[in-house]
């Protein structure tokens, strides 16, 4: 009777597999030549080790430097940290790297700071992204054109046996122009900070820079909403004519009216169809000043309310948890100065709201070594100057994405 148990691999089987693999490698070598594996050179490893010193979760096969002085001495040869570049004191492998110079330490620190800056920049919750429906890459500073196309209506009936296909009705489009703006400042890293191995101080300064950059970007985007910017049609975003401007304080009924008003908005011609809303995929946001956050939570979580003062006519709240089970889509905008105004912003995937462009596609700010080494010196005036730079611009693309109530 055959043995039902799985046969254990024998040693001869393993040897046979090894012979097959060797044969395949020999064939590959004959046809394509020897395999070439290119790894990081010493300078690239040093840059990776510097990044890991500031961002420990950075995934790389290189261990982090133990300290800033260790990194500085390794890449400059300046054992006394007096600011002089001494390449004779570094390893031959490092000297052999084509881009090794007196600026190697400064540029390695630039890479590390840029990585830490980008990480910190994303952590600040200003939520301006709920307004940005499209991001573009700009290649220069010339004025940019934002074109929003209209929507087409139903496809007409056609009988190819009796007539030809006809052109659709001409769609409408709206256009506006805007320019990029440049934002920036200098962050200084001194020789003393490096001697003192004050990584924490550099991280703290970088995080402050990240916050300033994110706040500036958020204020720029939120200004379209707060300042009631002009739409491509030449009118303000929130107007009675657009049907997206109210005056009632935040409450159940006004909130329902705001959502209904946005759902009843029609697509730009020639379609003219209602945009509507889909409760299953509802991803809208309730925007309030900090003073209204608790009231906003109550309106989002309330199951029902009394519609008359005698407490007899109870109404189910149709907006219950529409803005998240944990109120995660209630946005407290710190730039709203009026403590009673509020708004509903519909999903940016539904309709165009704000278009933003970033020079060369750099959505996050970047650090650039601005004041640094000469041929013989690692520092200039005992410090390194890193320029933080952020270049972007935008325009309001349409009015259908928001409803605002300005309460007297």
C-alpha positions in Angstrom: 0.0 0.0 0.0 1.5 3.4 -0.9 2.6 5.6 2.0 0.1 8.5 2.3 2.6 10.6 4.3 4.5 13.4 2.4 7.9 12.3 1.5 10.7 14.2 3.2 13.1 15.9 0.8 16.4 14.1 0.5 19.8 15.6 0.5 20.2 14.6 -3.1 17.1 16.7 -4.0 18.6 19.8 -2.5 21.8 19.3 -4.4 19.9 18.8 -7.6 18.1 22.1 -7.0 21.4 23.9 -6.3 22.8 22.5 -9.6 19.7 23.8 -11.5 20.1 27.3 -10.0 23.8 27.3 -10.9 23.0 26.2 -14.4 20.5 29.0 -14.8 23.0 31.5 -13.5 25.6 30.3 -15.9 23.2 30.6 -18.8 22.2 34.2 -17.7 25.9 35.1 -17.4 26.6 33.8 -20.9 23.7 35.7 -22.5 23.7 38.9 -20.5 27.0 39.1 -18.8 27.8 39.2 -15.0 25.2 40.6 -12.6 26.1 44.1 -11.4 24.8 45.2 -8.0 25.2 48.9 -7.2 24.8 50.0 -3.5 25.2 53.3 -1.7 28.6 54.9 -1.6 30.1 56.2 1.7 28.7 59.7 1.2 25.2 58.4 0.5 25.4 56.2 3.6 26.4 59.2 5.6 23.4 61.2 4.3 21.1 58.3 5.2 22.6 58.1 8.7 22.0 61.8 9.2 18.4 61.5 8.1 17.9 58.6 10.5 19.4 60.7 13.3 16.5 63.3 12.9 13.8 60.9 11.7 14.4 57.5 13.5 11.6 55.8 11.6 13.3 56.5 8.3 13.8 53.1 6.7 17.3 52.5 5.5 19.9 49.8 5.9 22.3 52.3 7.6 22.5 52.9 11.3 22.0 56.5 12.5 24.9 58.6 13.6 25.1 58.6 17.4 25.5 62.4 17.6 25.8 65.6 15.5 29.5 66.0 16.4 30.1 62.4 15.1 28.3 63.2 11.8 30.2 66.5 11.5 33.6 65.1 12.1 33.0 62.1 9.8 32.1 64.3 6.9 34.5 67.2 7.4 37.6 65.7 9.1 37.4 68.6 11.5 38.0 66.8 14.8 38.2 70.0 16.9 35.0 71.4 15.3 36.7 74.7 14.6 35.1 75.1 11.2 38.0 74.2 8.9 37.5 71.6 6.2 40.2 68.8 6.6 39.6 66.2 3.9 42.9 64.4 4.8 41.3 63.2 8.0 38.3 61.4 6.4 38.3 57.9 5.0 39.5 57.2 1.5 36.1 55.9 0.5 34.5 59.2 1.4 37.2 61.2 -0.4 36.6 59.1 -3.5 33.0 60.2 -3.8 32.7 62.7 -6.7 30.4 65.1 -4.8 32.4 65.1 -1.5 33.4 68.6 -0.5 33.4 71.1 2.3 29.6 71.3 1.9 29.0 67.6 2.4 27.9 68.0 6.0 25.8 71.0 5.3 24.0 69.3 2.5 23.5 66.1 4.5 21.9 68.2 7.3 19.8 69.9 4.6 18.4 66.5 3.5 17.7 65.5 7.1 16.0 68.8 7.9 13.9 68.6 4.8 12.7 65.1 5.7 11.8 66.2 9.2 10.2 69.4 7.9 8.0 67.4 5.5 7.0 65.0 8.3 6.1 67.8 10.7 4.3 69.9 8.0 1.7 67.1 7.5 0.9 66.8 11.2 -0.7 70.2 11.7 -4.5 70.0 11.4 -5.6 73.1 9.6 -7.8 71.1 7.3 -7.5 73.4 4.3 -7.3 70.3 2.1 -11.1 70.0 2.3 -11.3 73.0 0.0 -8.7 71.9 -2.5 -10.4 69.9 -5.3 -7.5 70.0 -7.7 -3.7 70.3 -7.4 -1.5 71.1 -10.4 2.2 71.3 -11.1 3.4 74.7 -12.3 6.7 75.0 -14.2 7.2 78.7 -14.0 5.8 81.9 -12.5 3.7 83.0 -15.5 0.0 83.5 -14.8 -2.0 80.3 -14.8 -5.4 79.7 -16.3 -8.1 77.8 -14.4 -10.8 76.6 -16.8 -13.9 74.8 -15.5 -16.0 73.0 -18.1 -19.7 72.7 -18.0 -21.6 69.4 -17.9 -23.4 67.8 -20.9 -27.0 66.7 -20.9 -28.5 63.4 -21.8 -27.3 61.6 -25.0 -30.0 62.1 -27.7 -31.7 59.3 -29.4 -30.3 58.4 -32.8 -31.3 56.0 -35.6 -28.3 55.5 -37.9 -30.7 54.0 -40.6 -32.4 57.4 -41.1 -29.9 60.0 -40.0 -26.4 60.8 -38.7 -25.2 61.3 -35.2 -25.4 64.9 -34.2 -23.1 67.1 -32.1 -23.9 67.6 -28.5 -25.1 71.0 -27.3 -22.1 73.3 -26.8 -21.0 73.2 -23.1 -20.2 76.3 -21.1 -16.9 77.0 -19.5 -15.6 79.5 -17.0 -12.1 80.8 -16.7 -10.0 82.7 -14.2 -6.3 83.4 -13.9 -3.9 83.5 -10.9 -0.2 83.7 -10.1 2.1 81.8 -7.8 3.4 83.5 -4.6 6.7 82.9 -2.9 7.0 82.4 0.9 10.2 81.8 2.8 12.6 82.6 5.7 16.0 81.5 7.0 16.7 79.0 9.8 20.2 79.2 11.3 22.2 76.3 12.7 25.2 77.5 14.6 28.5 75.7 15.2 27.8 75.9 19.0 24.6 73.9 18.5 26.6 71.2 16.7 29.3 71.1 19.4 26.5 70.8 22.1 24.9 68.0 20.1 21.6 69.8 20.4 19.5 67.7 18.0 16.4 68.4 20.0 16.8 72.2 19.5 17.2 71.9 15.7 14.1 69.6 15.6 12.1 72.1 17.6 13.2 75.0 15.4 12.3 73.0 12.3 8.9 72.1 13.7 8.2 75.7 14.4 9.1 76.5 10.8 6.9 73.7 9.6 4.0 75.1 11.6 4.6 78.6 10.2 4.6 77.2 6.7 1.5 75.1 7.1 -0.4 77.9 8.8 0.6 80.3 6.0 -0.6 77.8 3.4 -3.8 77.1 5.3 -4.6 80.8 5.7 -4.1 81.3 2.0 -6.5 78.6 1.1 -9.1 79.4 3.8 -9.0 83.1 2.6 -11.1 82.1 -0.4 -13.8 81.0 2.0 -13.4 83.7 4.7 -13.0 86.7 2.3 -15.9 85.5 0.0 -13.6 85.3 -3.0 -14.7 86.0 -6.5 -15.8 83.1 -8.7 -15.0 82.7 -12.4 -18.4 84.1 -13.2 -17.4 87.4 -11.7 -19.5 87.2 -8.6 -18.7 86.4 -4.9 -18.7 82.8 -3.7 -21.6 83.2 -1.2 -24.5 85.2 -2.5 -28.3 85.0 -2.4 -28.3 84.6 -6.2 -26.1 81.5 -5.8 -28.5 80.1 -3.2 -25.7 79.4 -0.8 -25.9 82.3 1.7 -27.9 82.2 4.9 -28.2 84.3 8.1 -29.5 81.8 10.6 -27.6 80.6 13.7 -26.4 77.0 13.8 -29.3 74.8 14.6 -31.0 71.6 13.3 -33.3 73.3 10.8 -30.8 75.7 9.3 -28.3 72.9 9.0 -30.8 70.8 7.1 -31.6 73.8 4.9 -27.9 74.3 4.1 -27.5 70.7 3.0 -30.6 70.8 1.0 -29.5 74.0 -0.7 -26.2 72.4 -1.8 -28.0 69.3 -3.0 -30.4 71.4 -5.1 -27.6 73.2 -6.9 -27.5 72.5 -10.6 -24.6 71.6 -12.8 -23.2 74.3 -15.1 -24.8 74.2 -18.5 -26.0 72.9 -20.7 -26.8 70.0 -18.3 -28.7 72.0 -15.6 -29.3 68.8 -13.6 -29.3 68.8 -9.8 -26.0 67.8 -8.3 -27.8 66.1 -5.4 -26.3 64.2 -2.5 -25.6 60.5 -1.7 -26.1 59.7 2.0 -24.2 56.4 1.6 -21.0 58.2 0.5 -21.6 61.5 2.4 -18.3 63.1 3.0 -19.2 66.7 3.6 -17.8 68.9 6.4 -19.3 71.3 8.9 -17.0 74.3 9.4 -17.3 76.4 12.6 -15.2 78.8 14.6 -13.6 77.4 17.8 -16.4 79.1 19.9 -19.1 76.8 18.2 -17.4 73.4 18.4 -19.5 72.1 21.3 -22.7 73.3 19.7 -21.7 71.7 16.4 -21.1 68.4 18.2 -24.5 68.6 19.8 -26.2 69.1 16.4 -24.3 66.3 14.8 -25.0 63.8 17.6 -28.6 64.7 18.6 -31.2 62.1 17.7 -34.2 64.4 17.7 -35.4 67.9 18.8 -38.6 69.7 19.7 -39.8 72.0 16.9 -42.1 74.0 19.2 -41.7 75.7 22.5 -44.3 73.5 24.2 -42.1 70.4 24.0 -44.8 68.4 22.3 -43.8 68.3 18.6 -40.7 66.1 18.4 -38.7 65.9 15.2 -36.1 63.3 14.2 -32.7 64.9 13.4 -31.9 64.0 9.7 -28.3 65.2 10.2 -27.4 62.8 13.0 -23.8 61.8 12.6 -23.7 63.0 9.0 -20.5 64.7 10.0 -18.9 61.6 11.4 -19.7 59.1 14.2 -16.9 60.7 16.2 -17.5 64.2 14.8 -14.4 63.8 12.6 -15.8 66.0 9.8 -16.5 68.9 12.1 -13.7 71.4 11.3 -12.9 74.2 13.7 -11.3 76.8 11.6 -9.0 79.0 13.7 -9.0 81.8 11.1 -12.7 82.4 11.4 -13.0 85.7 13.4 -16.8 85.8 13.7 -17.8 83.5 16.5 -21.3 82.8 15.1 -20.7 82.1 11.4 -20.7 78.5 10.2 -20.7 76.7 6.9 -21.1 73.4 5.1 -18.5 72.3 2.6 -19.5 69.4 0.3 -17.1 66.7 -0.8 -14.3 68.2 -2.9 -14.7 65.1 -5.2 -18.2 66.2 -6.1 -17.6 69.6 -7.5 -14.7 72.0 -8.2 -14.0 74.2 -5.2 -10.4 75.6 -5.1 -7.7 74.9 -7.6 -4.0 75.1 -6.3 -0.8 75.0 -8.2 2.7 74.3 -6.8 6.0 75.2 -8.5 7.5 72.0 -9.8 4.9 70.0 -7.9 6.4 70.7 -4.5 3.4 70.7 -2.3 5.5 70.7 0.9 8.0 73.4 1.7 11.7 72.6 1.2 15.0 73.5 3.0 17.8 74.8 0.8 21.4 75.5 2.1 21.6 79.3 1.5 24.5 80.5 3.7 27.2 77.8 4.0 30.6 76.5 3.2 33.5 77.9 1.1 36.4 75.8 -0.3 38.1 75.8 3.1 35.4 76.4 5.6 32.4 74.3 6.6 30.6 77.3 8.2 30.3 80.9 7.3 30.5 83.2 10.4 30.2 80.0 12.5 26.7 79.1 11.2 24.8 77.5 8.4 21.7 79.2 7.0 18.9 77.1 5.6 16.2 78.8 3.5 12.7 77.4 3.8 10.8 78.0 0.6 7.2 77.4 -0.5 5.8 78.5 -3.8 2.2 78.2 -4.7 -1.0 79.9 -5.9 -4.6 79.2 -6.4 -8.1 80.3 -7.4 -11.7 79.7 -6.5 -13.0 77.4 -9.2 -16.8 77.5 -8.4 -19.5 78.4 -5.9 -21.4 75.0 -5.8 -19.1 73.5 -3.1 -20.1 75.5 -0.1 -22.9 77.1 1.9 -22.2 79.8 4.5 -24.4 81.4 7.1 -23.2 84.8 8.3 -25.0 85.5 11.5 -25.6 89.1 12.6 
